Amino acid sequence: MKNHLIDSSRRRWLKMSGLSACGALSAGTLGSLLVPTAARAADYKALVCVFLYGGNDGLNTIVPTDSARYTQYRDVRQALALPASSLLSLSGTNYGMHPALAALQGAWASKRLATLFNVGPLKAPLTKAAYRAAAGDPSQVPGNLFSHSDQQALWETGTASSLTRTGWGGRAAEALATTNPVISAGGNGRFGLSASTGPLVVPEPGAVFGTYELGSEPWRLQDVPATARANAIQALYTQTQDSSLRDAHARMQRNAFEVTQRLSAIVKTQPSDANGNPAINAGFAPVTSGGRITTPLAKQLYQVAKLIANRGTVQGDRQIFFVQLAGFDTHSGQASADPTQGVHARLLKQVGDAMAAFDNAMQNLGLGDAVTQFTQSDFGRTFKPNGSGGTDHAWGNHQLVLGGAVKGGLSYGTYPQLELGGADDVGVDPWELHGRWIPTASVDQYAATLLRWFGAGDAQLDAILPNLVNFGSARSLGFV
């Protein structure tokens, strides 16, 4: 009965404090690794993963502009084809960018933005003949291709099996012994999981984090002082426990309280607040209205910008962040007669505006060369549209990489042949000729290129990315 009453009290206090058991454990697991360390600004580096859930249509994100290939593109894409006159010129190349990404055109001109062609999950380099001969053999071909959940897992884990639990971001943080595991402003995804911990998940700007300001809404407990409630909650976890499991749980909770108290004021700040950072607010001005950030992705990147600016409080000179935007499963209504409208255009505008705002904020902080953003997505979309004004699930896809360390103003990788049933299309029979491109660059190579810049050596890369050895000497894609 005594233990039951203690557990019941603990649950009531957690409910009143706004700390769910899962949330507290996530922060607590992180807290066990947050050892005070002075940030070394001169050696600081951060990676920011921007995951586009649902499968971004890379073929309408970056489009060839030379006459022969644009004609192929226009003829097959039909109503989904972007008018050549609407494409944003990527100077020095035969490619154009979707007009909704106008905010990123300056980054291309200043050589901070690069495009990466036809990347996807691979076990090893793969030709069409080998793919057809493998007949789905998991020892040669990644499992469950063209499935959202499986392909998201393959991208986030950097493996060829969707059953892998840990993410390549989490494994990288663990292998490099970074002060923090992955910090996520976009939920508790697999990307940030390691063998020993999960990511620290922070809410959007203005939200209460952990036990901070317990006396305010939504708990409606103004009759009890906030400090008293916080002290009582923490006292529950200083009690002597009667089992090693409970003791471990209590220790994680104590660490969670320390982390959230240390970071909560940073997390809560909005552009309208007096304690806001002018350099960050200036960068995010195009996506701010009435003192508030206006779009979900920009809110997440604003949180990341504040945590980077306050890296001494966050601690550590290597940090990996995760943000995300959903909605890219464009099976219908993908485009409209106006190329700046339609589902895909509205999503890409949010991506371009938010990534550009974040990059400008980093430059304002003097950290533009120390922070690299990169996109990931489930898969590309079919080259051939479906009968509903949209596109279906495919495989290889194009990605964007942004930051001062990027060898920008250039395109990397091999653009697929725009031929249904051609050498890059998985299909042979008429019913399967949709343009689902076999990747010519792997997630492993993509991640390895980023992580080498981040500080990983060859042995660490092999441990983080188990299939990297299958690509021989082609370990880097060269964009940083």
N, C-alpha and C positions, 0 to 999 in steps of 0.2 A: 504493500500500500504506500509506503514512504517513497519508494522509487517512482511509483505511478504518479504521485502528487508532484514530485520534482519535475518529471517529464512533462506533465500537464502544464505546470507553471512556465517551463521553458518554452513550450509551444505558444502559450498565450503571449509571453513577452516578445517572441519572434514575430508573431502576427502584428502586435502593436507597433513594433519598431520598423515594420516594413521589410524585414530580412527574411526571405523564404529560406528553407533549409538548403535548397539547391544553390540559391544565390550566395548564401553565406559560405557554403563549402567551396564554391568556385573562387570567391575572393580569398577564403582562408587558405586554400591550396596554394594560391599565388603568394600569399603573405609569407609562407614558410620559406620562400626563396628571395624575398625582398630584404636583402642584407644592405645596411647603409653603406653607400659607396659614393665618393665624390665624382660628379660628372666631369669628364675631361672634354671640354668643348672643342678643343683643337682636333680631337680624334673621334668626334661624335658621328655616328651614322644611323640612319633609320630607313627601314623598308616599309612601304605602305601598300598592302594588297587591296585592290579595288575589285571585288567579285561581282559580276553581273549575272545574277541568277535567272535562269530560264533559257539561256542560250542566245547570246547576242548575235544578230545577223552581221557577221564580219564582212560579208560580201557587199553589203550596202554601207558599211562603215568606211572601207577603203576600196575605191573603184579604179580600174585601169582607165587611162584617158587616151592612150594611143588608139588610132582609128580602128585597127583590126580587132583588137580585144574589146574595145568599148562596143563595137557593133555586135560581137558575140554576146556580150553581157546584156545589151539592150534587147536583142532578139529573144533570148531565153527568159529574161526576167519580166518581159512584157510590162504590165501595169505597175510592177514594183520597181522598174528601172528608174534611177534618178536621172533627170535631164543633165546632159553634159555641161550645160551652161550653169547649173546650180552647184556643181562640185567646187570645193575649195582647193585651190592649187597647192600641191605639195611640191614646191619649187625644187628643181634638180632631179625630179623623178617623173615617170609616166603614170602617176597616180593622183587621184583627187580624194578629198575627204568629204564626208557627209556634211551638208550645209548646217546642220544642227550643232556641229562641233566648232562653230566659228570662234568660240572663246579660246580654243587651243591653237589657232592658226599662228598667233604671235610666238608661241612656244616653238613651233616648227621653224619659223623664220630666224629665231635666236638660237636654233640648234640645241634645244632642250628636249625635243619630242622626237621619238623614233617609232616606226611601225614595224611590227614583226609578223611575218606571213605564215599561215598554215601550220599552226602549232596545235598539238593535241596529245592525249595519252598514248604512249607507245611502249611496248616491251623492249623493242629494238628497232632499227631501221626496217621499213616494211614496204615492199613493192605491191602492186596490184596482184601480180601473179602469186606472190607468196601469201597474200591475204586470202585469195580465193582457194588456194591449196590448203590453207590452215583450217578452213571450215570451222572457225570459232574456237580452235584449240587454245585454251587459256595460257599454255606455255609459250605461245607465240603472239597472240592477239589479246589486248585488254578485254576483260569480261563485260558482258551486258552493254555493248555499245548502243548509243542512241537513247538511253534511258536517263532521265533527269537525275534521279538520286544516285545512280551508279557513276555517271560521268562527273557530277559534282564531287563525289568522293574521290575519283581518280585525280581530278585537278587539285583538290585540297590536300590529298595525301601524297601526291607525287609518286604513285605506284601504279601497277597494272591490275590491282585487285581492289574492288570496292569494299572488301571485308577488312581492309587495313584500318585499324582504329586511330592511329596517330597521324597528325598532319605534318607536312614538310616544314611549315612555319614553327610548329611546336618542337619538332625534332631538331631544327636548326638552333632554336633558342637553348635547348638542352645541350646539344653537342658543343656549342660555342660558350656555354656557361655564362650566358648573359644574365645580368642582374635580375631582369624580369622575364617571365614567359611572355607570350604574345599578349598584347593589349588590344581588346576588340571593342569598337564602338558600334559594331554591327551584329551583335548576338554571339551565341555560344557555338560557333561552327567547328567542324572537324579540323580546319586548317591550323588552329592554335593548340590542339591537343598534343601532349607529349606522353611518355610512359609514366611520368610521375605527377603531372599537373595539367590543369586546363587553363584557358586564357582568363585574364581579368576582363570582365565585361562591364563597361561603363555606360550609363544612360545618356540621353540627349541633353544638350545644354538647358540649364534651368531646373533639372530634375534633382531630387534628393538622392544622395548616394550613401548607402549604409545607415549608420545611426546619426548622421548629421541632421541637425535641426529637427529633432524628434517631436518638438512641440507644435510643428506646423501641420497643415493639411498634408495627406488625406486622413490622418489618424484621429483627428478631432479630440485630442486629449490635452487641451490647453490648461486643464485644471491641475495637471501634474507637471512640475518643472522638467524641461527637457533633459537637463543634466542629471536629475535624479533617475529618470528612466534609463538613460544611457549607463549610468553607474550600476543600476540594478541588473541590467542585461549582462554587463561585463562581469558582475559578481557571480552570476550563475555559472560562468565558465572559469572561475578561479577556485571553485569548490573541488575538494578531493573526490575523484571519481573511483568507482568500484570495479572498473575494468579498463584494460589497455585501449580498447576500442573507444570507449567514452572519453578517456584521457586524450587520445589523438584528436577526437572531434572537438573537444574543448580547446585544445591548443590551436587548432585551425581557426576556430571562431575568434580567439583572442587576436590572432594575427590578422584576421579579416577586419576586425574593428580598427586595428592600427593602420592598415592600408587605407581603409575608407576615410578615416579621420584625416589622414595626411593628404589625400587627393580630393576630398569632397568639395572644398572651396573652389578648386580649379575646375572640376567637372561642372559645378553649378553656374559658373560665370557665363553671361550672355553679352552680346555686343553693347547693349544698353547700360550695362552695369558700370559703376564708377571704377571698379578694379579691373576692367577689361584691358587687354593689351592693344595699344593703338596700331602697332605694326600688323597684328593679325586682323584687327577689325578693318583696316584699310584694304588688305588683300581680299577679305570676304565682303566688301561693300557691294559688289554687283549682285550678291545673293542674300542681301540683308534688307529687310523692310520693317520699319517701326521698331528697330532695335532687336529684331529677331531674325534668325537664319530661316530662309524660306523653303528649302527643299530637304527631304530626308537625307540624301547623300551629303549635301553641304553641311548639315548638322553634325553628321558623323566626322567628317573631315575637319570641321571646326574644333571638335573635341580633341582630335589627334594633334592639331596645330597647337592648342593650349598645353597639352601634355609635353610636346616637344619643347615649347618655349620655357616650360617649367621643369626641364629635364633634371635639374639639380634636386628638386623635390621628388620627382618620379624615381630618380636614381638610375645610374648606369649609362654607359657611353655607346651601347648597342641596343636598339629597340626595334621590335617588329610589331606592326599594327595591322589591323584588319577592319575593313569597312565593306558595305555591300549595298546593292540596289537590286530589287526583284522586279519582275514584270516582263522579262524579255522573251517569254514563250509566245511569240507572235504568230499564232496559227491563223489569225484572221485580223482584218483591219490594220494591217501593218503600215500601209502608206496611204497617201491621198494625192489628189491632183497637185496640191501645194506641197513641194518636197520638204518644207519646214514643219508640216503638220503630220498627223497620223501617230499611232502608238509608238513606233520605233523612233521617229523624230523627236517626240517629246521626252522619251527616255534618254536618248543621246544628248539632248540639250542639257538635261540635268547632269549627266556625266561630264560633259565638256565644261560647263559653267563651274561645277564644284571642283574638278581637278585643277582648273586654271586658277580659281580663287585660292586654293590651298598652295599651289606652287608660287603664286605671287606673295602670299603670306610668308612662305619660307624664305624667299628672296629678301623680303623686308626685314626679316630677322637675321639676315646674314648667314642663313643655313641652306641656301638654295642648292649648293653643291653637295650637301651632306645628306639629303633626303631624296629617295627615289620612289615614285609611284609606279605601279604596274597593274594592268588589268588581267583578270582571269574570267572565264565563263564556262558553263557546262559543256558547250559544243557550238559549232557553227550551225547555220541554217542551210537547208537545201538550196542549191542554185536555181532549180526550177520551182516556181511558186506552186502552191496547191490550188484547189478550187474555191477557197474561201478568202482570197485576197491576202494570204499570208504565206508562211514557209514552215517547213517541218524540221524535225531533228536531223542533224547531220553529224560531223566529226571534227575535221580540222577547222581552225578558226584563226582570225587575225587579232592581234593584241596591240595595246599602246603602252609605251614606257616613257615616263616624264621625269625630268630632274636635271640638275646641273652636271651630274656625273655621266649622263647619257650622251653617247656620240650621236647627237640628234641631227635632224635635217636629212636623214638617210632611212632607207628601208632595209630590213634584214630578212633572211630566209628566202624561200622560193614560192612565188605566187603560183597557185594551181592553174593547170591548163583548163580553160573555160570551155570544155567539151564534154557533153553528156556521154557517158560510156567511155571516156578517154582514159589515159594512163593514170590519172589521179582520182577518178570516180570509182567507187567500190562496185558500181552496177555493171552488169553485162546484158541481162535479159531486158526486153523493152519495159516490163512492169517496174523495174528497179532503177531506171535511168533518171535519177533526180538530182545528181550532183552532190554527193556526200563525199567530200574530199578526204583521201587518206593523208594524214599529217606527214609533212616532210621535216618537221622539227618537233622534238618531244618536250613534254612538261619538265622532264628531268634536265634537259639542256637549258631550258628557259630558267628554271630555278637555280641551276648551278651557276649560270652567268651572273645572276643577281647576288647569290650567296658568296661567290668569290670576291666580288666587289665589297661585300659586307665584311669579309675577313676570313672566310672558311678556306682551309687548305684541302689538298686532294683527298687525304685520308678521311677528313670530316665530311667532304662532299659524298664520298662513297658510302659512308655510314648513313647519311641523311637521305640520299637518293639511291636506293638499291639497284635500279636499272641503269644508272649512269654508265657503268662499266661496259654495257652492251653497245655503247656508241663510240668506242675506241678513243681516238685522239680528238674527236669532235665534241669536246666537253663544253665548249663555250660558243655562244652565238655572236659574241663580239660587240654587243650594243652598249656596254659600259666599259 
